[in-house]
Amino acid sequence: MKKLMLLGGLRYLLPVIEEAHKLGVYVITADYLPNNIAHKYSDEYCNVSIIEKDAVLKAAQELQIDGILSHAVDPGVVSAAYVAEKMGLPFQCSYEAARILQDKSLFRKFLTEHGFNCPKAKGYNNIEDALKDTAYFNWPVIVKPVDSAGSKGVTKVENKENLRNAIETALSSSLSKHFIIEDFLDKVGAQSSADIFTVDGKLVYPAYSDQLFDKNAANPYTPAIEIWPASMEQKFQDDLTAQLQRLFTLLGVKSGIYNVESRVCSDGKAYIMEVSPRGGGNRIAELQDMATGQDLIVNEIKKALGMPLDNITVPEYDGVWCNYILHSSKEGTFVSIDINPEFKRKYVRDVGLIVSPSDHIVPFTGANTSLGTLFLRFDTREEMTNALSHDRDWLKINVE
């Protein structure tokens, strides 16, 4: 029986565990939080910090694993790539490529050096150095941790006097205590966040979405709605696919899933914003599998274990799909969500609630403060737009 190690213990791993078990795979989940939910469903739990790559390697060698993934778990990606390389196991890319992709500062540097569209950006580990550098940027700017996901620690800064606070916010969400400042790119239309798949370095499954935000949320830069297929003009999608293929060729990648964020900006150019060798959070791969009839999660497991992959092709969508991120605008005690029964019957394909009645909840500042997800399917974009613009008519989140 093949052994698969999954780094992390979040709910996002449950479908991976389920599909792995269907393939007859023994699943080991690993992190330093034994009460995380995924450990209840795996075959074995390994207590190790997933950011300590040598500790993960030692555990993986002792357990004699056949494959490793950090699906939808950003902090474990570099360790997973390191372990795979040291043990000769399949992974999306080399350890060095994973380091570049996972560090926003290194990634911006790589993009700039190779002539990709890229905002002016600079990485720092010292607040004072950054405060002396304000003339380098075209304001406003975005301040981010170099190593966080889910919009944690991200702030748009309009005025230089607010820069210090934004940096402190970024540092509070950074494991490495490094941050990046970059020019704010004024986007046209919606940003895209989607999972893609390569086979032997070739991008065979390019995907794009519309990522929308709740301007009234505690953090207005946290994705609140994701829609497939994207409304982005096809010429920009084709341009981004070509840019991604060039990036993957330069990095010498192999086979596997990647989460990609991209956008078209007011300068008429398409930009790759982030590429991570893992499945995205917010159950993106699950929704895309449901919407396209392909199996990204199954094939990611097969890839990790060196098993033959299915025929993965350019996605075609069965209707218009929406990942609606459930969230609260206020702090309090969660009571329930109420969905209009007729709306639920017609449009809701999955309810993924991750909180329980009496749980304490906080305002929406990042993916880690969501209440869960709704997968919605519509026949037309117009039907979906109408439903989303009247969401208070069919959805009520009850908080005391």
C-alpha positions in Angstrom: 0.0 0.0 0.0 1.4 3.4 -1.0 1.9 6.0 1.7 1.0 9.7 1.1 2.0 12.4 3.5 -0.2 15.5 3.6 1.2 18.6 5.3 -1.3 20.5 7.4 -4.6 19.5 9.0 -7.2 21.9 7.6 -10.6 21.0 6.2 -9.3 21.6 2.7 -7.5 18.2 3.0 -10.6 16.2 3.6 -11.5 15.7 -0.1 -7.8 14.8 -0.7 -8.0 12.1 2.1 -11.3 10.8 0.7 -10.0 10.4 -2.8 -6.7 8.9 -1.7 -8.6 6.3 0.3 -10.7 5.5 -2.8 -7.3 4.8 -4.5 -6.3 2.5 -1.7 -3.7 4.9 -0.4 -2.5 5.1 3.3 -2.7 8.7 4.3 -0.5 10.4 6.9 -1.3 13.9 8.0 1.4 16.1 9.6 1.5 19.3 11.6 2.0 20.4 15.2 -1.7 20.7 16.0 -3.1 17.3 16.9 -6.6 18.5 17.2 -6.9 19.7 13.6 -9.8 18.1 11.8 -7.9 16.3 9.0 -6.1 14.1 11.5 -9.5 12.6 12.4 -9.8 11.2 8.9 -6.2 10.2 8.0 -4.8 6.8 8.8 -1.9 8.2 10.9 -0.9 11.5 12.4 2.7 12.8 12.6 3.4 15.7 15.0 6.0 17.9 13.2 6.2 21.6 12.3 5.5 21.7 8.6 7.8 24.8 8.2 10.8 22.9 9.6 11.9 21.2 6.3 14.6 19.0 7.9 12.2 17.8 10.6 9.6 17.0 8.0 12.3 15.1 5.9 13.3 13.1 9.0 9.7 12.1 9.7 9.0 11.3 6.0 12.1 9.0 5.8 11.2 7.2 9.1 7.6 6.7 7.8 8.9 5.6 4.4 6.4 7.7 2.4 5.8 7.3 -1.3 4.6 10.9 -1.9 4.0 14.2 -0.3 1.6 17.1 -0.8 0.9 20.5 0.8 -2.6 20.9 -0.9 -4.1 24.3 -0.1 -1.6 24.6 2.8 0.7 27.4 1.9 3.3 27.2 4.8 4.1 23.6 3.9 4.9 23.9 0.2 8.6 24.6 0.4 9.1 21.7 2.9 7.1 19.4 0.6 9.3 20.3 -2.4 12.4 19.8 -0.2 11.4 16.4 1.0 10.4 15.3 -2.5 13.7 16.3 -3.9 15.7 14.7 -1.1 13.8 11.4 -1.3 13.4 11.3 -5.1 9.6 11.7 -5.0 7.5 13.4 -7.7 6.7 17.1 -7.1 5.5 20.0 -9.3 8.9 21.6 -9.3 12.4 21.6 -7.8 13.0 22.9 -4.2 14.7 26.0 -5.7 11.7 26.8 -7.9 9.3 26.3 -5.0 11.4 28.8 -3.0 11.1 31.4 -5.8 7.4 30.8 -6.2 6.6 30.9 -2.5 8.5 34.1 -1.6 6.8 37.1 -3.1 10.0 39.1 -3.1 12.0 36.4 -4.9 9.2 35.9 -7.4 8.9 39.5 -8.3 12.7 39.6 -8.7 12.5 36.6 -11.0 9.7 38.0 -13.1 11.5 41.3 -13.5 14.8 39.7 -14.5 13.1 37.6 -17.2 11.1 40.4 -18.7 7.6 39.5 -17.5 5.0 42.2 -16.8 5.6 43.0 -13.1 4.9 45.9 -10.7 7.8 47.8 -9.2 8.5 45.9 -6.0 11.1 45.5 -3.3 11.5 43.1 -0.4 12.6 44.1 3.2 13.2 42.6 6.6 13.7 46.0 8.3 11.0 48.7 8.8 13.4 51.6 8.9 15.0 50.6 5.5 11.6 50.5 3.9 10.6 53.9 5.4 13.7 55.5 3.8 12.7 54.0 0.4 9.4 55.7 -0.2 10.5 57.7 -3.2 11.3 54.4 -5.1 7.6 53.5 -5.5 4.7 54.9 -7.5 2.0 55.5 -4.9 -0.3 54.1 -3.7 1.4 50.8 -2.8 0.5 47.4 -1.5 2.4 46.0 1.6 2.4 42.2 2.0 4.2 39.5 3.9 6.4 37.6 1.5 5.2 34.3 2.7 1.5 34.5 3.6 -1.6 33.4 1.7 -5.3 34.1 1.9 -4.8 37.9 1.9 -3.5 37.8 5.5 -1.5 40.9 6.4 -2.1 42.7 3.1 -2.7 46.5 3.2 -3.1 49.1 0.5 -1.4 52.3 1.6 -2.4 55.7 0.1 -0.2 57.9 2.3 3.4 57.6 3.4 2.5 58.3 7.0 0.5 55.1 7.1 3.3 52.9 5.8 4.7 51.9 9.2 1.4 50.5 10.4 1.0 48.6 7.2 4.4 47.1 7.6 3.7 46.1 11.2 0.5 44.4 10.0 2.4 42.5 7.3 5.2 41.4 9.8 2.5 40.1 12.2 1.4 37.6 9.4 4.9 36.6 8.2 6.7 33.5 9.5 10.0 34.7 8.1 9.5 38.4 9.2 10.1 39.6 5.7 7.7 41.9 3.7 7.4 43.3 0.3 6.2 46.7 -0.9 5.0 47.0 -4.5 3.2 49.5 -6.7 -0.6 49.1 -6.6 -1.8 47.9 -10.0 -5.1 49.4 -10.9 -7.0 46.4 -12.4 -9.6 46.4 -15.1 -12.4 43.9 -14.4 -12.0 41.1 -11.9 -8.8 39.6 -10.7 -8.5 35.8 -11.4 -7.6 33.1 -8.9 -7.8 29.5 -10.2 -6.1 26.1 -10.1 -4.2 25.0 -13.2 -2.4 21.7 -14.1 0.8 20.9 -15.9 1.9 17.5 -17.3 5.6 17.1 -18.0 6.1 20.9 -17.9 3.2 21.6 -20.3 0.3 23.7 -19.2 -2.6 21.4 -20.3 -5.3 22.8 -18.0 -5.3 26.7 -18.0 -8.1 28.2 -15.9 -9.2 31.7 -15.0 -12.0 33.0 -12.7 -13.5 36.3 -11.6 -12.4 37.0 -8.0 -14.7 39.6 -6.4 -14.4 41.3 -3.1 -16.7 42.6 -0.4 -15.9 46.3 -0.1 -17.6 46.3 3.3 -15.5 43.5 4.8 -13.0 44.1 7.6 -10.3 43.4 4.9 -11.7 44.6 1.5 -8.8 42.7 -0.2 -10.0 39.3 0.9 -11.8 37.3 -1.9 -15.5 36.9 -1.2 -16.8 35.5 -4.4 -15.1 33.5 -7.2 -16.8 32.8 -10.5 -16.0 30.4 -13.4 -15.6 30.8 -16.3 -13.9 34.2 -16.2 -15.2 37.3 -17.9 -11.6 38.3 -18.8 -11.2 38.9 -22.6 -9.9 35.8 -24.3 -6.9 37.6 -25.7 -5.7 38.3 -22.1 -6.4 34.7 -21.1 -4.3 33.5 -24.0 -1.6 36.0 -23.1 -1.5 34.8 -19.5 -1.4 31.1 -20.6 1.6 31.9 -22.8 3.3 33.8 -19.9 2.6 30.9 -17.6 4.0 28.4 -20.0 7.2 30.5 -20.4 7.5 30.8 -16.7 7.1 27.0 -16.3 9.7 26.4 -19.0 12.2 28.7 -17.3 11.6 27.0 -13.9 11.8 23.5 -15.4 8.6 22.4 -13.8 7.1 18.9 -14.0 3.5 17.7 -13.5 1.0 18.9 -10.9 -1.5 21.5 -9.7 -0.7 25.2 -9.2 -2.8 28.0 -7.8 -2.4 31.2 -9.9 -3.6 34.7 -9.3 -3.5 37.1 -12.3 -5.1 40.3 -13.4 -5.5 42.8 -16.4 -4.5 46.3 -15.5 -5.4 49.8 -16.7 -2.1 49.9 -18.7 -3.5 47.3 -21.0 -1.2 44.5 -19.8 -2.0 41.1 -18.2 0.0 40.3 -15.1 0.8 37.1 -13.3 0.5 38.1 -9.6 1.2 34.8 -7.8 1.9 31.2 -8.7 2.0 28.5 -5.9 2.8 24.8 -6.5 -0.3 23.7 -4.5 -4.1 23.6 -4.8 -5.7 26.9 -3.8 -7.7 27.5 -0.6 -11.4 28.0 -0.5 -11.9 24.6 -2.1 -11.1 25.9 -5.5 -10.0 22.5 -7.0 -13.2 20.9 -5.6 -15.4 23.5 -7.4 -13.4 23.3 -10.6 -13.8 19.5 -10.6 -17.5 19.8 -10.1 -17.8 22.5 -12.8 -15.7 20.8 -15.5 -16.1 17.0 -14.9 -12.3 16.7 -14.6 -10.4 15.4 -11.5 -7.6 17.8 -10.4 -7.5 16.4 -6.9 -7.4 12.7 -8.0 -4.6 13.5 -10.4 -2.7 15.5 -7.9 -2.7 12.4 -5.7 -1.7 10.2 -8.6 1.1 12.6 -9.5 2.5 12.6 -6.0 2.6 8.8 -5.9 4.0 8.3 -9.4 0.8 6.7 -10.7 -0.4 7.2 -14.3 -2.5 10.4 -14.8 -5.8 10.7 -16.5 -6.1 12.7 -19.7 -6.3 16.3 -18.5 -7.5 18.8 -21.0 -8.5 22.5 -21.3 -11.5 22.9 -19.1 -15.1 23.3 -20.4 -17.7 24.5 -17.8 -21.1 23.1 -17.3 -22.9 26.4 -16.7 -21.7 29.3 -14.6 -20.3 28.4 -11.2 -19.8 30.6 -8.1 -17.8 29.9 -4.9 -19.6 32.1 -2.4 -17.4 32.7 0.7 -19.6 32.8 3.8 -18.5 35.5 6.1 -19.6 37.9 8.9 -19.2 41.6 9.1 -19.4 41.5 12.9 -17.9 39.6 15.8 -20.1 37.4 17.9 -21.5 34.0 18.4 -22.5 32.0 15.3 -26.1 30.8 15.4 -27.0 29.5 11.9 -27.3 30.3 8.2 -30.6 30.4 6.5 -30.9 29.7 2.8 -34.2 30.2 1.0 -35.4 26.6 0.2 -36.4 27.3 -3.4 -33.1 29.1 -4.1 -31.2 26.2 -2.5 -33.0 23.6 -4.6 -32.3 25.5 -7.9 -28.8 26.8 -7.4 -26.9 25.4 -4.4 -24.7 22.5 -5.3 -22.8 22.3 -2.0 -22.8 23.8 1.5 -19.4 23.7 3.2 -20.0 25.2 6.6 -16.9 25.2 8.8 -18.3 26.7 12.0 -20.8 25.3 14.4 -23.6 26.9 16.5 -22.1 28.7 19.5 -18.7 29.1 17.9 -17.1 32.5 18.4 -16.6 34.3 15.0 -14.8 37.4 13.9 -15.1 39.9 11.0 -13.8 38.7 7.6 -10.1 39.6 7.3 -8.7 36.6 5.5 -9.6 33.1 4.3 -8.9 31.8 7.8 -11.9 33.9 9.2 -14.5 32.7 6.7 -17.5 30.7 7.9 -17.3 28.3 4.9 -18.4 28.2 1.3 -21.4 27.8 -0.9 -21.0 26.3 -4.4 -23.7 27.8 -6.7 -24.5 26.9 -10.3 -26.5 29.0 -12.8 -27.4 28.5 -16.5 -26.3 32.0 -17.4 -24.0 34.8 -16.2 -27.0 37.2 -16.0 -28.9 34.8 -13.7 -25.9 34.6 -11.4 -25.3 38.3 -11.4 -28.9 38.9 -10.4 -28.8 36.4 -7.6 -25.5 37.8 -6.2 -26.8 41.3 -6.3 -29.8 40.2 -4.2 -28.0 37.8 -1.8 -29.7 39.2 1.2 -33.0 38.0 -0.2 -31.9 34.3 -0.1 -29.2 34.2 2.5 -29.2 35.2 6.1 -26.2 34.7 8.5 -27.4 34.7 12.1 -24.9 36.0 14.6 -25.6 37.0 18.2 
